[in-house]
Amino acid sequence: MNTLDATLATVVGGLFAVGFFLLMQRSLMRVVLGFVVLGHGTNLLLLSAGRSGDPPIVEGPMRQVDGYADPLPQALALTSIVITFGLTTFLLALAYRSWRLTGHDEVRDDLEDRRIGTARERVDAGERTDAGERTDAGERTDAGERTGAGERTGAAEQTRDRREGTAAEEETPEDLA
């Protein structure tokens, strides 16, 4: 491996690291810029995979194959450029639409996803205790005693309640009014 290969590998690795870092941000413009940087890193990676040489299209008798440049990485890089351009314009349109609707380009948390995650964490915490006991509300521990009653609110808890034969309280449209 020569110095140019090591330098190119470092640059490609840096572009991928910066691109993924920007993709993980909450700002939509940073996400778009991260996607563009990833596209440039991919193009450099593809072009570094080929070998240099004479053009593969020649007139006259065919020479030894080793003297020609490999056209496949070049074709893949061109395809990558087109795909990156198309997806970048699409992401820019989505970011602009989001900015027009909300007045900022910040991505908000998904409240339903957070609620499901919290319910799942409560179920997991109840199933894994230090002594191997199950400490969900109303469940029996290994010693046979009843634990304290807590309120179950998540979808997983309601499903478990239905399976166990106990009815979880559900809100009806009349309750909400």
VOFI-912164 format. One record per residue (C-alpha): x, y, z; residue number from 1. Coordinates in nm, 3 decimals. Layout:
VOFI-912164
xx=X | yy=Y | zz=Z | palo=NUM
...
end
This chain:
VOFI-912164
xx=0.000 | yy=0.000 | zz=0.000 | palo=1
xx=0.152 | yy=0.329 | zz=-0.102 | palo=2
xx=0.103 | yy=0.676 | zz=0.045 | palo=3
xx=-0.164 | yy=0.772 | zz=-0.208 | palo=4
xx=-0.375 | yy=0.467 | zz=-0.121 | palo=5
xx=-0.346 | yy=0.538 | zz=0.252 | palo=6
xx=-0.436 | yy=0.903 | zz=0.199 | palo=7
xx=-0.734 | yy=0.815 | zz=-0.019 | palo=8
xx=-0.855 | yy=0.557 | zz=0.234 | palo=9
xx=-0.827 | yy=0.816 | zz=0.513 | palo=10
xx=-1.018 | yy=1.076 | zz=0.309 | palo=11
xx=-1.294 | yy=0.827 | zz=0.220 | palo=12
xx=-1.319 | yy=0.717 | zz=0.584 | palo=13
xx=-1.336 | yy=1.081 | zz=0.696 | palo=14
xx=-1.609 | yy=1.160 | zz=0.442 | palo=15
xx=-1.813 | yy=0.861 | zz=0.558 | palo=16
xx=-1.768 | yy=0.957 | zz=0.925 | palo=17
xx=-1.870 | yy=1.319 | zz=0.867 | palo=18
xx=-2.161 | yy=1.210 | zz=0.646 | palo=19
xx=-2.300 | yy=0.969 | zz=0.904 | palo=20
xx=-2.251 | yy=1.225 | zz=1.182 | palo=21
xx=-2.451 | yy=1.481 | zz=0.986 | palo=22
xx=-2.722 | yy=1.225 | zz=0.906 | palo=23
xx=-2.778 | yy=1.171 | zz=1.279 | palo=24
xx=-2.852 | yy=1.539 | zz=1.346 | palo=25
xx=-3.202 | yy=1.674 | zz=1.404 | palo=26
xx=-3.178 | yy=1.955 | zz=1.149 | palo=27
xx=-3.305 | yy=1.856 | zz=0.804 | palo=28
xx=-3.044 | yy=2.068 | zz=0.625 | palo=29
xx=-2.768 | yy=1.882 | zz=0.809 | palo=30
xx=-2.929 | yy=1.555 | zz=0.706 | palo=31
xx=-2.925 | yy=1.668 | zz=0.341 | palo=32
xx=-2.562 | yy=1.781 | zz=0.369 | palo=33
xx=-2.470 | yy=1.450 | zz=0.533 | palo=34
xx=-2.629 | yy=1.263 | zz=0.244 | palo=35
xx=-2.432 | yy=1.472 | zz=-0.007 | palo=36
xx=-2.104 | yy=1.410 | zz=0.179 | palo=37
xx=-2.181 | yy=1.036 | zz=0.186 | palo=38
xx=-2.238 | yy=1.049 | zz=-0.190 | palo=39
xx=-1.898 | yy=1.210 | zz=-0.244 | palo=40
xx=-1.734 | yy=0.949 | zz=-0.022 | palo=41
xx=-1.902 | yy=0.672 | zz=-0.220 | palo=42
xx=-1.783 | yy=0.820 | zz=-0.549 | palo=43
xx=-1.423 | yy=0.838 | zz=-0.425 | palo=44
xx=-1.445 | yy=0.482 | zz=-0.295 | palo=45
xx=-1.574 | yy=0.353 | zz=-0.629 | palo=46
xx=-1.318 | yy=0.542 | zz=-0.834 | palo=47
xx=-1.033 | yy=0.425 | zz=-0.612 | palo=48
xx=-1.140 | yy=0.064 | zz=-0.674 | palo=49
xx=-1.057 | yy=0.087 | zz=-1.046 | palo=50
xx=-0.719 | yy=0.079 | zz=-1.209 | palo=51
xx=-0.579 | yy=0.340 | zz=-1.442 | palo=52
xx=-0.479 | yy=0.263 | zz=-1.797 | palo=53
xx=-0.570 | yy=0.322 | zz=-2.157 | palo=54
xx=-0.933 | yy=0.374 | zz=-2.258 | palo=55
xx=-1.112 | yy=0.039 | zz=-2.306 | palo=56
xx=-1.245 | yy=0.144 | zz=-2.648 | palo=57
xx=-0.975 | yy=0.104 | zz=-2.916 | palo=58
xx=-0.954 | yy=0.063 | zz=-3.290 | palo=59
xx=-0.762 | yy=-0.217 | zz=-3.449 | palo=60
xx=-0.644 | yy=-0.543 | zz=-3.302 | palo=61
xx=-0.709 | yy=-0.622 | zz=-2.937 | palo=62
xx=-0.415 | yy=-0.587 | zz=-2.700 | palo=63
xx=-0.346 | yy=-0.743 | zz=-2.365 | palo=64
xx=-0.637 | yy=-0.679 | zz=-2.122 | palo=65
xx=-0.409 | yy=-0.560 | zz=-1.843 | palo=66
xx=-0.333 | yy=-0.234 | zz=-2.023 | palo=67
xx=-0.692 | yy=-0.107 | zz=-2.023 | palo=68
xx=-0.874 | yy=0.086 | zz=-1.753 | palo=69
xx=-1.155 | yy=-0.091 | zz=-1.572 | palo=70
xx=-1.484 | yy=0.070 | zz=-1.688 | palo=71
xx=-1.707 | yy=-0.084 | zz=-1.417 | palo=72
xx=-1.606 | yy=0.149 | zz=-1.128 | palo=73
xx=-1.648 | yy=0.447 | zz=-1.360 | palo=74
xx=-1.997 | yy=0.333 | zz=-1.459 | palo=75
xx=-2.088 | yy=0.271 | zz=-1.095 | palo=76
xx=-1.959 | yy=0.617 | zz=-0.997 | palo=77
xx=-2.169 | yy=0.778 | zz=-1.271 | palo=78
xx=-2.474 | yy=0.588 | zz=-1.149 | palo=79
xx=-2.397 | yy=0.696 | zz=-0.792 | palo=80
xx=-2.376 | yy=1.059 | zz=-0.901 | palo=81
xx=-2.717 | yy=1.042 | zz=-1.069 | palo=82
xx=-2.880 | yy=0.868 | zz=-0.772 | palo=83
xx=-2.723 | yy=1.111 | zz=-0.525 | palo=84
xx=-2.844 | yy=1.408 | zz=-0.729 | palo=85
xx=-3.200 | yy=1.274 | zz=-0.751 | palo=86
xx=-3.224 | yy=1.191 | zz=-0.381 | palo=87
xx=-3.066 | yy=1.524 | zz=-0.284 | palo=88
xx=-3.329 | yy=1.719 | zz=-0.479 | palo=89
xx=-3.602 | yy=1.506 | zz=-0.321 | palo=90
xx=-3.465 | yy=1.562 | zz=0.030 | palo=91
xx=-3.431 | yy=1.935 | zz=-0.036 | palo=92
xx=-3.795 | yy=1.947 | zz=-0.146 | palo=93
xx=-3.901 | yy=1.762 | zz=0.171 | palo=94
xx=-3.691 | yy=1.992 | zz=0.390 | palo=95
xx=-3.835 | yy=2.301 | zz=0.220 | palo=96
xx=-4.190 | yy=2.171 | zz=0.263 | palo=97
xx=-4.126 | yy=2.096 | zz=0.630 | palo=98
xx=-3.978 | yy=2.443 | zz=0.680 | palo=99
xx=-4.283 | yy=2.605 | zz=0.513 | palo=100
xx=-4.525 | yy=2.406 | zz=0.731 | palo=101
xx=-4.350 | yy=2.433 | zz=1.068 | palo=102
xx=-4.128 | yy=2.742 | zz=1.034 | palo=103
xx=-3.809 | yy=2.548 | zz=1.125 | palo=104
xx=-3.618 | yy=2.249 | zz=1.000 | palo=105
xx=-3.591 | yy=2.069 | zz=1.333 | palo=106
xx=-3.727 | yy=1.712 | zz=1.346 | palo=107
xx=-3.957 | yy=1.658 | zz=1.645 | palo=108
xx=-3.978 | yy=1.344 | zz=1.855 | palo=109
xx=-4.242 | yy=1.088 | zz=1.769 | palo=110
xx=-4.461 | yy=1.083 | zz=2.081 | palo=111
xx=-4.619 | yy=0.747 | zz=2.000 | palo=112
xx=-4.275 | yy=0.589 | zz=1.958 | palo=113
xx=-4.164 | yy=0.733 | zz=2.291 | palo=114
xx=-4.481 | yy=0.600 | zz=2.462 | palo=115
xx=-4.427 | yy=0.250 | zz=2.324 | palo=116
xx=-4.059 | yy=0.259 | zz=2.423 | palo=117
xx=-4.144 | yy=0.367 | zz=2.777 | palo=118
xx=-4.405 | yy=0.092 | zz=2.810 | palo=119
xx=-4.157 | yy=-0.164 | zz=2.681 | palo=120
xx=-3.892 | yy=-0.046 | zz=2.929 | palo=121
xx=-4.141 | yy=-0.088 | zz=3.213 | palo=122
xx=-4.223 | yy=-0.441 | zz=3.100 | palo=123
xx=-3.853 | yy=-0.528 | zz=3.068 | palo=124
xx=-3.775 | yy=-0.379 | zz=3.409 | palo=125
xx=-4.054 | yy=-0.586 | zz=3.565 | palo=126
xx=-3.928 | yy=-0.907 | zz=3.407 | palo=127
xx=-3.564 | yy=-0.858 | zz=3.509 | palo=128
xx=-3.511 | yy=-0.806 | zz=3.880 | palo=129
xx=-3.210 | yy=-0.897 | zz=4.092 | palo=130
xx=-3.365 | yy=-1.207 | zz=4.254 | palo=131
xx=-3.535 | yy=-1.329 | zz=3.938 | palo=132
xx=-3.872 | yy=-1.217 | zz=4.072 | palo=133
xx=-4.141 | yy=-1.070 | zz=3.856 | palo=134
xx=-4.252 | yy=-0.741 | zz=4.008 | palo=135
xx=-4.524 | yy=-0.623 | zz=3.771 | palo=136
xx=-4.838 | yy=-0.494 | zz=3.938 | palo=137
xx=-5.049 | yy=-0.772 | zz=4.080 | palo=138
xx=-4.803 | yy=-1.051 | zz=3.987 | palo=139
xx=-4.674 | yy=-1.308 | zz=4.232 | palo=140
xx=-4.305 | yy=-1.325 | zz=4.318 | palo=141
xx=-4.104 | yy=-1.646 | zz=4.367 | palo=142
xx=-4.186 | yy=-1.631 | zz=4.738 | palo=143
xx=-4.558 | yy=-1.639 | zz=4.659 | palo=144
xx=-4.652 | yy=-1.299 | zz=4.798 | palo=145
xx=-4.836 | yy=-1.035 | zz=4.602 | palo=146
xx=-4.647 | yy=-0.726 | zz=4.498 | palo=147
xx=-4.778 | yy=-0.372 | zz=4.512 | palo=148
xx=-5.033 | yy=-0.268 | zz=4.258 | palo=149
xx=-4.914 | yy=-0.025 | zz=3.995 | palo=150
xx=-5.102 | yy=0.117 | zz=3.700 | palo=151
xx=-5.058 | yy=-0.043 | zz=3.361 | palo=152
xx=-5.102 | yy=0.198 | zz=3.076 | palo=153
xx=-4.909 | yy=0.069 | zz=2.772 | palo=154
xx=-5.039 | yy=-0.145 | zz=2.487 | palo=155
xx=-4.820 | yy=-0.439 | zz=2.593 | palo=156
xx=-4.966 | yy=-0.430 | zz=2.943 | palo=157
xx=-5.323 | yy=-0.414 | zz=2.811 | palo=158
xx=-5.257 | yy=-0.714 | zz=2.587 | palo=159
xx=-5.114 | yy=-0.908 | zz=2.880 | palo=160
xx=-5.415 | yy=-0.811 | zz=3.094 | palo=161
xx=-5.653 | yy=-0.947 | zz=2.830 | palo=162
xx=-5.457 | yy=-1.272 | zz=2.813 | palo=163
xx=-5.462 | yy=-1.309 | zz=3.190 | palo=164
xx=-5.837 | yy=-1.252 | zz=3.201 | palo=165
xx=-5.831 | yy=-0.916 | zz=3.377 | palo=166
xx=-5.989 | yy=-0.623 | zz=3.203 | palo=167
xx=-5.775 | yy=-0.313 | zz=3.172 | palo=168
xx=-5.965 | yy=0.011 | zz=3.185 | palo=169
xx=-6.005 | yy=0.161 | zz=2.840 | palo=170
xx=-6.116 | yy=0.513 | zz=2.762 | palo=171
xx=-6.433 | yy=0.542 | zz=2.563 | palo=172
xx=-6.531 | yy=0.840 | zz=2.350 | palo=173
xx=-6.778 | yy=0.939 | zz=2.622 | palo=174
xx=-6.495 | yy=0.958 | zz=2.878 | palo=175
xx=-6.296 | yy=1.190 | zz=2.654 | palo=176
xx=-6.583 | yy=1.435 | zz=2.606 | palo=177
end
